[in-house]
Structures are given as C-alpha cells and as structure tokens.
Amino acid sequence: GLRSGKLGEQCEAVVRFPRLFQKYPFPILINSAFLKLADVFRVGNNFLRLCVLKVTQQSEKHLEKILNVDEFVKRVFSVIHSNDPVARAITLRMLGSMASIIPERKNAHHSIRQSLDSHDNVEVEAAIFAAANFSAQSKDFAAGICNKISEMIQGLATPVDLKLKLIPILQHMHHDASLASSSRQLLQQLVTSYPSTKMVIVTLHTFTLLAASSLVDIPKQIQLLLQYLKNDPRKAVKRLAIQDLKLLANKTPHTWSRENIQALCESALHTPYDSLKLGMLSVLSTLSGTIAIKQYFSSAPGTAATTARSFDLVKLAQECCYHNNRGIAAHGVRILTNISASCQEKDLLPLEQDAVFGLEALLVLCSQDDSPGAQATLKITLTCMVKLVKCRPHLSQSVVESLLTQLHSAQDAARILMCHCLAAIAMQLPVLADGMLGDLMDLYKLIGRSATDKKQELLVSLATVIFVSSQKALSSEIKTVIKQQLENASNGWTAYRIARQASRMGNHDMARELYQSLLTQVASEHFYFWLNSLKEFSHAEQCLTGLQEDNYSSALSCIAEALKSYHKGIASLTAASTPLNPLSFQCGFVKLRIDLLQAFSQLICTCNSLKTSPPPAIATTIAMTSGNDLQRCGRISNQACMKHSMEEFRNLATRYGDLYQSSFDADAATLRNVELQQQSCLLISHAIEALILDPESASFQEYSSNGTAHVESEYERRMMSVFNHVLEEVESLNRKYAPVSYLHTACLCNAVIALLKVPLSFQRYFFQKLQSTSIKLALSPSPRNPAEPIAVQNNQQLALKVEGVVQHGSKPGLFRKIQSVCLNVSSVLQSKSGQDYKIPIDNMTNEMEQRVEPHNDYFSTQFLLNFVVLGTHNITVESSVIDSNGIVWKTGPKTTIFVKSLEDPYSQQVRLQQQQGQPPSQQQQQRTAYSRF
C-alpha cells in the first residue's frame, strides 16, 4: 500500500481511495484517509501528487467530513514553497479543489495572487483554476482579485490565450451588486475592444453566466445577445448567442418580453441558414412551453399594430411545420402544440388543426426512417400528440386513427414508440374502440417469427396497447393469438414483461396463464417463488371477476376462493424475499389486500344476519324504553357487530396510509393506487356510519368527489365512478328511509361487490424500483458489542452524536428528492436497579426530534439525554425524510442502543453510610461539585 517502497504500488493504493469512501462514507475514516493522502502529497514525487489531486477532485463531496482541516491544509500547503514550478502548480490545483472547505484562508489567497505573476505557464494556469474556484466560494477573495484580473486582461503584456483563460473567472463575481456591476462594465469594454471571434465568444458566454447568477441584468443580456444574433455576420458568434439564449430561456423564461420573442422570430424568419434557424426555433419551442408564451399573446392596450405583428411566431411555426429539415419541422409543430395547449383565445383555436396536420406529416415522414435522427424527431412528435390530446380531447379520434394507419407501414423501431404513444393516449381517454382491436391483432400476427430485440420489444408494446384498449375482458381469440406468438417468437423475459403489463391493466386471467408457463423456465428458487406468488395473486383476482350484484352467497364463496389463493401467494412471496431484496412493499400491499377481503367478507356476513336473525316482536318496545331508535333493528344494530366492522375499515385505511408513507421511492401511479385502496376503506366505513350507526350526523360534504380532477388511468376512472355511485346511493337512502331495512344492508353489500368488481391493478413499484433511496446511520458513542450497554453516571448527560449518509441508486431524485431528514430519539427504561421508589414519568423517558438538511448526502447532529433513573435504558433513533414539498416519509432506518445508568460514587458512598447508620463525615459532606474549583 502507501508504505510500499515501489511507486506503482503507492499509486495503486492512492487511486483506490474513492471506492473506499463510497463504501464507508463516514468522517472517522475519511478524516484519517485524507491526512494519510496529505502526507503522501507532502513527501511524494509529482506523479503521486497528481494522483492525490485526482482523488481529491473525485471525492469533492466528502471533503467537508475532514475533521482536522488545519492539519490537512498545513501538510498540503508546505509544498507551495517548493522550487519546482510543477509541484507548486499541483499544490495550487489541490488548494482550488479544496476551496469549498477553506474559502477564507488568507495564505491560500496570497499564494494564488503571487502565482498569477509567475513566469511559468503551468503555474499560471493552475493559479487561474484556483482563482476561479476560490472566487466562486469566497466574497472577499472575489472582491480582492477582481482588480488584479482586470489589470491582467487589459494589460498589453498578457498574451491573448491567457486572457481567454482569465475572462471566465469574472462569471463568479456575483456576490454583491457593485462587484457584478463592475465586472459587467469590464466585459462590456472587452466586447467592444477585442472584436476577434474567440474573444467575443468567451466574453459573451461569461457575460451570460454572470447575468444568470446575479439575476438583475438578465433582460439587458437577452437584448445584447439578440443584437449580436441579428447584426454580427459571423456564424460562430450567432451560434454562441443562440446557445446562451437557450440557457436563459430554460432558467428565466419570465424575463422574456414580447419584444424579445418578436426579435427572435424576425431573425428566424429572415435567416437563410437552416442550422441557425434550427437553433432559434429550439429557443422558441422552449419558451412556448412556459409563461413567456402567454405574455407574448396578451394584447397590448391601444396598439392594434402590435397585436397583428404578434402572430409572427405563428407564421414562423406554420412555415416550419413542413420544412425539409426534420428538426426544424419538429420544433415548428412543438410550438403550435404548446400554443394550442396553453392559449385558449378564439383567434388561436384554428391552430389546433394546423398542429394535427403538422404532427401527422412528421409521423409519416419519420416512421419510415430507421436513423437515430428520425427516431429522436419521432419521439418529439409523439410527445406533442399525447400533450395535445390531453388538453384537447376532441382531437383524440383523428390522432389515434392516423397512428393506427401508420403502424402497418412503419419501421419496427418507430412502431415501438408509436405503441407507447397509443398506450399513453388510451390510458387517459377511452379512445381505442373494439373495431380498432382487429387492426392491432392483425399487426400482432404479422410481427413475424424473428427473435431480434426490436421484435421482442414490439411484442411487449403491442400487447400493452391491446390490454389498455380491452380492459374489461380479453376474448379467448385474443388470448390465443398472444400466446401463439409468444410460443413462436419470444423468450421468457418478453413473456414475463407482457404478463406484468397484463397485471398492471387488470387482465388477470391472461397474466395467470403466462406466469404459469414461466414457472419452469427460471434459474433460481427465489424467482420460482416470485412467479408462483404472482400466479396465485392473479388467480385470486380472477376469482373476484365472477361477482354479481344482489347475489351475496356467491360473493362470499368468490371472496373465500380468492383468500385461499392469496394465502398461498403470500407464503410464496415470503419465500421469494432475500436479505438484499426483502420485498417489503409487496408483502405489505398483499397483506393489506388479504385483510381488506376478509373485512369485506365479514361485512357481508354481518349484513346477512338481518335475514338470518330478524328483530324480535318486542324490538319496538325495547327501542322506546331505551330511547335508542336503532334497537328496533335487532342484532344488526348491535354495536359489537357494525361498530367493529367500521373500526376495522378505519384501521385498514390507517394501515394503507402507513404503507403510502413508507413508499418514498414509489412512482406516482403506484402511490395513487394505494390512495384509492385507502379511499375505498374510508368509503365503506362512512357508508356503515351513515346507513346504520349514526344516520343523523353523517356528513356527505367531505366525501363528495372532485369531478374536475384529472384521471390518469382506466383503473382510477372506474374506481372513481364506483365511489360516486356508492355515495349517491347512500345519500338517497339516508334521506328516504329510516334505518335499518333490507335496503340499507343491500346497499352496503352492493358497494362491496362494486368495489371488488373493478380488477385490481398491480402497479409498477410492485414489480420494478426505478428510484432507490436509503439512509445509513452511525451513532457515537457506540458499544463494541451491540448487546452490551454503554455505562453513564446518573448525574451526567449523555451526548449522543447521530451521523447519517443518504445512499442513492442509479437515478437519484427521479420521483422526489430529500429536502431534510427528521431524526427522532426516544429512550425507555427497560429494567430498574436499586430502590423501587416512585419516579416522575418525565425522568424515565427522553423524547427528542431534530430536522437536519443533508449536505452532499451527509448529515450529523447531537442530542443530550438524561438518565436520572438507575437501570438499563433502551435508546431508539428513527429517521424519516421530508421531500421538497414538505411531505414526511417514514423511510427508516431504526437503530437501537442500550445505556446502563449507574449511581455516581459519592452518592453511593453516602447511601451506604446512611444504611450503616453512620453520619457522613464533615470532610465528605463538603466534597461537592463546587468545592473542587
């Protein structure tokens, strides 16, 4: 390792540090590792120093965990006094890489200033790198170095290539308004003084970055860039202006005025170059999806001319829709789509049809071409189609028909994308009629028998569209065609993906058959159990499709059959879980489904008891005597039956809420699914209360569904219609009839059957985890052996330090990001030692909570805990996360340590003397905490 005499082994040891930091990212290791690296940097040769520099740059987010910063900097800084300019240059780069932890070190500032005057080019370039990094971090350094940089840039002795490297430092001069203003003035002078292409490009780009950081000068910067775009004849400068305008359009679209957009439209209309037109349209298409487009179309008071000319954007988009360059045409239709989607003015309504025609033309053009460029354009086109149909549902029919027509002649790569588009549209709107299924099935048969990746992908995409379009039930003919194609041309993975889509769309009979066929094709036991559990769940849900209204005995037998399969499935699912993949969400979701089905079954039995055990003849007399009108109804109104049932549904709703809160990494559709299950539990508990237990005080306002909410899937649409129907039934019964009659119990049973008849959708998170987030906690002090308690004297407080690291998968923050971590520390007395006298409850427990914001995925905080009561205490530290919307997610983990509270020696001595009947001596009496000072 590092102690080896061979240079190669030392270098190998150094470059392996970043992986070590990833494996154990806590300060105790990182501090000692960086101190070791600093020693290597101090005594090693330049190549070793370079390796240490690269490790430091790769591990930038771990730098703030260095505890002995002074010692680390001291060891590195000693090399700055070397006679070797390369060693000094590496040290400067090292200091620049550490700028985030030593922004205000004056000796580092001084060294950078000195090195800027060096005669060695390598050292000067390193000093420029360090100056840029320190300027970004330190306001004092930026203010101090600004004049020096200005002199060097304007000095005649400074070579031009060095000036080009110095100018970008000015982008960091945004710490206060005066500094930003003086930097802008300098850049303005440079743009006019040095008109060469390279200088103008570097200066303009620095100008833009400075404006984007300081925010106040963005409108001026947009005008300057538009001016260069219009007047400068050089293509390179125009391209840079377009690139910077795109940056500002993405960052601050609200700062674009109508005049800015108009100027950009005019430039795009008049330019003869397609490459520049493409760039300008790219900026306009970015702006068209933001608030800027509404500002552009809002009419200016009293100026008719402005209103007429404001349609230049529309004219440009219509012109470009049928351009021979695919990219330009794509941006043209995107602008028209965004205008149609966001602007509802009557003048702009004809643009819908223009957008549809443009989209259809591009679809025909790109679907025949297999090149990557055509595929990229096709993706833009299809995204626009989905957006347009979502905002203007009346256009859906023509869009879907053009997609279906084009599917037959398209290339395979294009067909896959078109199928995704069809599925996305059909999920939002039921536009795929049964007549269209025939076309899809013909295409499915025609796919052919080749087993290429594209064909496999196409099989899955087409099957998805078929499942979406026929969500009620698949005919046996369709099933046969799908299965035949899978037997002929597919591998096991394709069959599994199609089965998974069938489970998501509620086609459980198809899914069950496919899972059954795959059982013998997997290589591991865990996979076998996973597939077996999926097969059982699909079979269970298939049992529930035979439910019929008003036939309660068959409903009970269907639910019993489903429960039987569910219990088999949960046993298989438990066997499929491993320590690395515990399947906690899946197990939780299925257990809740089992308990929900049991609760439904129990409710139907309870309702049936009105028939099997009607009220006695004297029920009315009992009701009048007791003053409880519900006693007329006999056993069914008995609190023990219905109240228990209502409580059970409320409890299930709470458990669904807990499952929701623990699913931080789930996608929106999965969370919505869990929410719908929770709402169905609340609906039934409300119906029980409104119909039987407390009809007088039942309120319908809080349960009335919001019809304007956008529905994302067919499953949600059907569940919402059931909710609305049940609420209407309950409300009308509640008004018309006094409780409790057969009508009331029938209404409850029919509500249960209506909910169960909607096929359950197993959403993406049940099968696939796209985002992965976990928290790793480290507590100090921590015992060597987890079962061993930490000893603390009862007159002292324990300082518990909690450190944590947030670990991500391959796609961090895909659905939601962690804003802060909430740490909850609680302690409970487990076993008392010593006298058994009464203790105030406050002294027996500790309850504390703190919120910390992770920085570079690391956080730490401290808690002071009291252990006045002698004995063993159990401390639990639990973490939960708060996302950027302020929602709390109970992600865990939960860590436990034990503390043994011991009596302090002096109190123990006094107590022993009192027990022996001896008064404590005068000298011992005076030995208090104060007498020691």
ChimeraX attribute file (.defattr): number of C-alpha atoms within 10 A of each C-alpha:
attribute: neighborCount
match mode: 1-to-1
recipient: residues
	/A:1	13
	/A:2	16
	/A:3	10
	/A:4	11
	/A:5	9
	/A:6	10
	/A:7	16
	/A:8	13
	/A:9	13
	/A:10	18
	/A:11	20
	/A:12	14
	/A:13	15
	/A:14	22
	/A:15	16
	/A:16	11
	/A:17	20
	/A:18	19
	/A:19	12
	/A:20	13
	/A:21	16
	/A:22	12
	/A:23	9
	/A:24	13
	/A:25	21
	/A:26	21
	/A:27	18
	/A:28	12
	/A:29	14
	/A:30	23
	/A:31	20
	/A:32	15
	/A:33	16
	/A:34	23
	/A:35	20
	/A:36	16
	/A:37	25
	/A:38	22
	/A:39	13
	/A:40	22
	/A:41	27
	/A:42	21
	/A:43	14
	/A:44	16
	/A:45	12
	/A:46	17
	/A:47	14
	/A:48	22
	/A:49	24
	/A:50	19
	/A:51	20
	/A:52	24
	/A:53	22
	/A:54	18
	/A:55	19
	/A:56	20
	/A:57	18
	/A:58	14
	/A:59	17
	/A:60	17
	/A:61	14
	/A:62	23
	/A:63	21
	/A:64	18
	/A:65	19
	/A:66	21
	/A:67	16
	/A:68	12
	/A:69	16
	/A:70	10
	/A:71	13
	/A:72	19
	/A:73	19
	/A:74	12
	/A:75	18
	/A:76	22
	/A:77	21
	/A:78	14
	/A:79	19
	/A:80	20
	/A:81	12
	/A:82	11
	/A:83	9
	/A:84	12
	/A:85	19
	/A:86	16
	/A:87	22
	/A:88	24
	/A:89	25
	/A:90	24
	/A:91	29
	/A:92	29
	/A:93	26
	/A:94	25
	/A:95	31
	/A:96	25
	/A:97	23
	/A:98	21
	/A:99	24
	/A:100	18
	/A:101	17
	/A:102	19
	/A:103	21
	/A:104	16
	/A:105	15
	/A:106	12
	/A:107	10
	/A:108	22
	/A:109	22
	/A:110	11
	/A:111	18
	/A:112	26
	/A:113	21
	/A:114	12
	/A:115	22
	/A:116	20
	/A:117	13
	/A:118	14
	/A:119	10
	/A:120	13
	/A:121	16
	/A:122	14
	/A:123	25
	/A:124	22
	/A:125	20
	/A:126	24
	/A:127	28
	/A:128	25
	/A:129	22
	/A:130	27
	/A:131	29
	/A:132	24
	/A:133	22
	/A:134	30
	/A:135	27
	/A:136	20
	/A:137	19
	/A:138	20
	/A:139	18
	/A:140	15
	/A:141	22
	/A:142	25
	/A:143	18
	/A:144	13
	/A:145	20
	/A:146	18
	/A:147	13
	/A:148	12
	/A:149	21
	/A:150	18
	/A:151	11
	/A:152	18
	/A:153	21
	/A:154	14
	/A:155	11
	/A:156	9
	/A:157	8
	/A:158	12
	/A:159	11
	/A:160	13
	/A:161	10
	/A:162	15
	/A:163	18
	/A:164	17
	/A:165	14
	/A:166	20
	/A:167	24
	/A:168	19
	/A:169	24
	/A:170	28
	/A:171	24
	/A:172	26
	/A:173	28
	/A:174	24
	/A:175	18
	/A:176	11
	/A:177	12
	/A:178	12
	/A:179	17
	/A:180	23
	/A:181	18
	/A:182	16
	/A:183	22
	/A:184	21
	/A:185	10
	/A:186	18
	/A:187	20
	/A:188	14
	/A:189	13
	/A:190	18
	/A:191	17
	/A:192	10
	/A:193	12
	/A:194	12
	/A:195	11
	/A:196	10
	/A:197	13
	/A:198	15
	/A:199	19
	/A:200	22
	/A:201	20
	/A:202	19
	/A:203	23
	/A:204	25
	/A:205	20
	/A:206	21
	/A:207	27
	/A:208	24
	/A:209	21
	/A:210	26
	/A:211	23
	/A:212	19
	/A:213	16
	/A:214	19
	/A:215	13
	/A:216	14
	/A:217	18
	/A:218	21
	/A:219	17
	/A:220	12
	/A:221	21
	/A:222	21
	/A:223	17
	/A:224	16
	/A:225	23
	/A:226	21
	/A:227	15
	/A:228	18
	/A:229	25
	/A:230	18
	/A:231	11
	/A:232	12
	/A:233	10
	/A:234	11
	/A:235	14
	/A:236	14
	/A:237	20
	/A:238	23
	/A:239	17
	/A:240	19
	/A:241	26
	/A:242	25
	/A:243	18
	/A:244	22
	/A:245	25
	/A:246	21
	/A:247	17
	/A:248	24
	/A:249	23
	/A:250	14
	/A:251	11
	/A:252	16
	/A:253	19
	/A:254	16
	/A:255	18
	/A:256	21
	/A:257	16
	/A:258	18
	/A:259	13
	/A:260	15
	/A:261	23
	/A:262	18
	/A:263	17
	/A:264	22
	/A:265	23
	/A:266	14
	/A:267	18
	/A:268	23
	/A:269	18
	/A:270	10
	/A:271	13
	/A:272	10
	/A:273	10
	/A:274	15
	/A:275	14
	/A:276	18
	/A:277	21
	/A:278	22
	/A:279	22
	/A:280	28
	/A:281	28
	/A:282	24
	/A:283	23
	/A:284	26
	/A:285	25
	/A:286	21
	/A:287	24
	/A:288	25
	/A:289	18
	/A:290	18
	/A:291	14
	/A:292	21
	/A:293	26
	/A:294	16
	/A:295	15
	/A:296	21
	/A:297	17
	/A:298	13
	/A:299	14
	/A:300	14
	/A:301	8
	/A:302	8
	/A:303	9
	/A:304	11
	/A:305	9
	/A:306	15
	/A:307	16
	/A:308	10
	/A:309	11
	/A:310	21
	/A:311	16
	/A:312	18
	/A:313	27
	/A:314	17
	/A:315	14
	/A:316	18
	/A:317	30
	/A:318	20
	/A:319	14
	/A:320	24
	/A:321	27
	/A:322	19
	/A:323	16
	/A:324	10
	/A:325	13
	/A:326	21
	/A:327	24
	/A:328	25
	/A:329	26
	/A:330	29
	/A:331	26
	/A:332	30
	/A:333	29
	/A:334	31
	/A:335	29
	/A:336	29
	/A:337	31
	/A:338	23
	/A:339	27
	/A:340	23
	/A:341	20
	/A:342	15
	/A:343	15
	/A:344	10
	/A:345	11
	/A:346	8
	/A:347	8
	/A:348	15
	/A:349	14
	/A:350	10
	/A:351	17
	/A:352	19
	/A:353	14
	/A:354	18
	/A:355	26
	/A:356	23
	/A:357	16
	/A:358	24
	/A:359	29
	/A:360	20
	/A:361	16
	/A:362	24
	/A:363	23
	/A:364	18
	/A:365	15
	/A:366	22
	/A:367	23
	/A:368	18
	/A:369	17
	/A:370	14
	/A:371	10
	/A:372	10
	/A:373	12
	/A:374	20
	/A:375	18
	/A:376	14
	/A:377	22
	/A:378	26
	/A:379	18
	/A:380	18
	/A:381	27
	/A:382	22
	/A:383	16
	/A:384	24
	/A:385	27
	/A:386	20
	/A:387	19
	/A:388	26
	/A:389	22
	/A:390	18
	/A:391	15
	/A:392	13
	/A:393	14
	/A:394	11
	/A:395	16
	/A:396	22
	/A:397	13
	/A:398	12
	/A:399	21
	/A:400	21
	/A:401	14
	/A:402	16
	/A:403	21
	/A:404	19
	/A:405	12
	/A:406	19
	/A:407	21
	/A:408	16
	/A:409	13
	/A:410	21
	/A:411	16
	/A:412	20
	/A:413	19
	/A:414	24
	/A:415	25
	/A:416	22
	/A:417	19
	/A:418	28
	/A:419	23
	/A:420	18
	/A:421	23
	/A:422	27
	/A:423	23
	/A:424	21
	/A:425	26
	/A:426	21
	/A:427	22
	/A:428	18
	/A:429	18
	/A:430	15
	/A:431	18
	/A:432	23
	/A:433	12
	/A:434	11
	/A:435	8
	/A:436	15
	/A:437	17
	/A:438	13
	/A:439	14
	/A:440	19
	/A:441	17
	/A:442	12
	/A:443	15
	/A:444	19
	/A:445	14
	/A:446	11
	/A:447	17
	/A:448	12
	/A:449	15
	/A:450	12
	/A:451	13
	/A:452	11
	/A:453	11
	/A:454	15
	/A:455	21
	/A:456	21
	/A:457	20
	/A:458	24
	/A:459	25
	/A:460	24
	/A:461	24
	/A:462	25
	/A:463	24
	/A:464	23
	/A:465	24
	/A:466	26
	/A:467	25
	/A:468	26
	/A:469	25
	/A:470	17
	/A:471	16
	/A:472	14
	/A:473	15
	/A:474	16
	/A:475	9
	/A:476	9
	/A:477	10
	/A:478	18
	/A:479	13
	/A:480	12
	/A:481	15
	/A:482	20
	/A:483	16
	/A:484	13
	/A:485	18
	/A:486	20
	/A:487	13
	/A:488	12
	/A:489	17
	/A:490	22
	/A:491	13
	/A:492	16
	/A:493	13
	/A:494	19
	/A:495	24
	/A:496	18
	/A:497	20
	/A:498	26
	/A:499	28
	/A:500	25
	/A:501	25
	/A:502	26
	/A:503	27
	/A:504	23
	/A:505	26
	/A:506	27
	/A:507	26
	/A:508	31
	/A:509	22
	/A:510	25
	/A:511	28
	/A:512	24
	/A:513	16
	/A:514	23
	/A:515	24
	/A:516	14
	/A:517	15
	/A:518	18
	/A:519	17
	/A:520	10
	/A:521	12
	/A:522	14
	/A:523	9
	/A:524	9
	/A:525	10
	/A:526	17
	/A:527	17
	/A:528	21
	/A:529	22
	/A:530	21
	/A:531	25
	/A:532	24
	/A:533	25
	/A:534	27
	/A:535	27
	/A:536	24
	/A:537	27
	/A:538	30
	/A:539	23
	/A:540	26
	/A:541	29
	/A:542	23
	/A:543	21
	/A:544	22
	/A:545	17
	/A:546	12
	/A:547	19
	/A:548	14
	/A:549	15
	/A:550	13
	/A:551	13
	/A:552	20
	/A:553	11
	/A:554	14
	/A:555	24
	/A:556	20
	/A:557	15
	/A:558	21
	/A:559	22
	/A:560	18
	/A:561	17
	/A:562	22
	/A:563	22
	/A:564	16
	/A:565	21
	/A:566	26
	/A:567	18
	/A:568	15
	/A:569	26
	/A:570	24
	/A:571	14
	/A:572	20
	/A:573	25
	/A:574	18
	/A:575	17
	/A:576	21
	/A:577	18
	/A:578	10
	/A:579	6
	/A:580	6
	/A:581	8
	/A:582	14
	/A:583	17
	/A:584	14
	/A:585	16
	/A:586	18
	/A:587	18
	/A:588	15
	/A:589	18
	/A:590	18
	/A:591	15
	/A:592	18
	/A:593	18
	/A:594	19
	/A:595	15
	/A:596	19
	/A:597	20
	/A:598	15
	/A:599	19
	/A:600	26
	/A:601	21
	/A:602	16
	/A:603	24
	/A:604	21
	/A:605	16
	/A:606	20
	/A:607	22
	/A:608	19
	/A:609	16
	/A:610	19
	/A:611	12
	/A:612	10
	/A:613	11
	/A:614	14
	/A:615	17
	/A:616	12
	/A:617	10
	/A:618	11
	/A:619	17
	/A:620	17
	/A:621	13
	/A:622	17
	/A:623	16
	/A:624	13
	/A:625	11
	/A:626	10
	/A:627	10
	/A:628	11
	/A:629	18
	/A:630	23
	/A:631	22
	/A:632	21
	/A:633	20
	/A:634	21
	/A:635	19
	/A:636	25
	/A:637	22
	/A:638	15
	/A:639	12
	/A:640	10
	/A:641	16
	/A:642	22
	/A:643	16
	/A:644	13
	/A:645	20
	/A:646	23
	/A:647	12
	/A:648	17
	/A:649	25
	/A:650	19
	/A:651	16
	/A:652	22
	/A:653	24
	/A:654	15
	/A:655	16
	/A:656	23
	/A:657	16
	/A:658	14
	/A:659	22
	/A:660	22
	/A:661	16
	/A:662	19
	/A:663	18
	/A:664	26
	/A:665	22
	/A:666	24
	/A:667	19
	/A:668	14
	/A:669	15
	/A:670	18
	/A:671	19
	/A:672	16
	/A:673	19
	/A:674	18
	/A:675	17
	/A:676	18
	/A:677	23
	/A:678	22
	/A:679	19
	/A:680	22
	/A:681	25
	/A:682	20
	/A:683	21
	/A:684	25
	/A:685	22
	/A:686	22
	/A:687	26
	/A:688	25
	/A:689	19
	/A:690	22
	/A:691	26
	/A:692	24
	/A:693	22
	/A:694	13
	/A:695	18
	/A:696	12
	/A:697	9
	/A:698	16
	/A:699	13
	/A:700	15
	/A:701	7
	/A:702	6
	/A:703	14
	/A:704	12
	/A:705	14
	/A:706	9
	/A:707	10
	/A:708	6
	/A:709	7
	/A:710	11
	/A:711	15
	/A:712	15
	/A:713	18
	/A:714	21
	/A:715	20
	/A:716	19
	/A:717	16
	/A:718	16
	/A:719	23
	/A:720	20
	/A:721	13
	/A:722	19
	/A:723	22
	/A:724	16
	/A:725	14
	/A:726	22
	/A:727	21
	/A:728	14
	/A:729	15
	/A:730	20
	/A:731	18
	/A:732	11
	/A:733	17
	/A:734	19
	/A:735	11
	/A:736	8
	/A:737	12
	/A:738	14
	/A:739	22
	/A:740	21
	/A:741	13
	/A:742	13
	/A:743	13
	/A:744	23
	/A:745	24
	/A:746	18
	/A:747	20
	/A:748	25
	/A:749	25
	/A:750	19
	/A:751	25
	/A:752	24
	/A:753	23
	/A:754	19
	/A:755	20
	/A:756	20
	/A:757	20
	/A:758	18
	/A:759	24
	/A:760	23
	/A:761	21
	/A:762	23
	/A:763	23
	/A:764	18
	/A:765	19
	/A:766	19
	/A:767	14
	/A:768	10
	/A:769	12
	/A:770	16
	/A:771	19
	/A:772	16
	/A:773	17
	/A:774	15
	/A:775	18
	/A:776	18
	/A:777	20
	/A:778	14
	/A:779	17
	/A:780	11
	/A:781	13
	/A:782	16
	/A:783	15
	/A:784	9
	/A:785	7
	/A:786	11
	/A:787	10
	/A:788	13
	/A:789	18
	/A:790	18
	/A:791	14
	/A:792	19
	/A:793	18
	/A:794	18
	/A:795	14
	/A:796	15
	/A:797	14
	/A:798	18
	/A:799	13
	/A:800	17
	/A:801	15
	/A:802	18
	/A:803	17
	/A:804	20
	/A:805	20
	/A:806	18
	/A:807	15
	/A:808	14
	/A:809	12
	/A:810	10
	/A:811	11
	/A:812	16
	/A:813	15
	/A:814	13
	/A:815	13
	/A:816	17
	/A:817	16
	/A:818	22
	/A:819	16
	/A:820	19
	/A:821	22
	/A:822	17
	/A:823	20
	/A:824	17
	/A:825	21
	/A:826	17
	/A:827	22
	/A:828	16
	/A:829	21
	/A:830	14
	/A:831	12
	/A:832	14
	/A:833	13
	/A:834	10
	/A:835	7
	/A:836	7
	/A:837	6
	/A:838	6
	/A:839	10
	/A:840	9
	/A:841	8
	/A:842	9
	/A:843	12
	/A:844	17
	/A:845	19
	/A:846	17
	/A:847	13
	/A:848	13
	/A:849	13
	/A:850	13
	/A:851	16
	/A:852	16
	/A:853	16
	/A:854	16
	/A:855	15
	/A:856	13
	/A:857	16
	/A:858	22
	/A:859	20
	/A:860	17
	/A:861	13
	/A:862	14
	/A:863	15
	/A:864	12
	/A:865	19
	/A:866	19
	/A:867	26
	/A:868	20
	/A:869	24
	/A:870	20
	/A:871	18
	/A:872	21
	/A:873	24
	/A:874	17
	/A:875	22
	/A:876	17
	/A:877	20
	/A:878	19
	/A:879	24
	/A:880	21
	/A:881	25
	/A:882	22
	/A:883	16
	/A:884	12
	/A:885	10
	/A:886	11
	/A:887	12
	/A:888	18
	/A:889	22
	/A:890	18
	/A:891	19
	/A:892	17
	/A:893	13
	/A:894	15
	/A:895	15
	/A:896	15
	/A:897	19
	/A:898	22
	/A:899	22
	/A:900	24
	/A:901	25
	/A:902	21
	/A:903	19
	/A:904	13
	/A:905	10
	/A:906	13
	/A:907	11
	/A:908	12
	/A:909	14
	/A:910	17
	/A:911	14
	/A:912	13
	/A:913	14
	/A:914	12
	/A:915	10
	/A:916	9
	/A:917	9
	/A:918	11
	/A:919	11
	/A:920	15
	/A:921	10
	/A:922	8
	/A:923	7
	/A:924	11
	/A:925	11
	/A:926	12
	/A:927	11
	/A:928	10
	/A:929	7
	/A:930	7
	/A:931	7
	/A:932	7
	/A:933	5
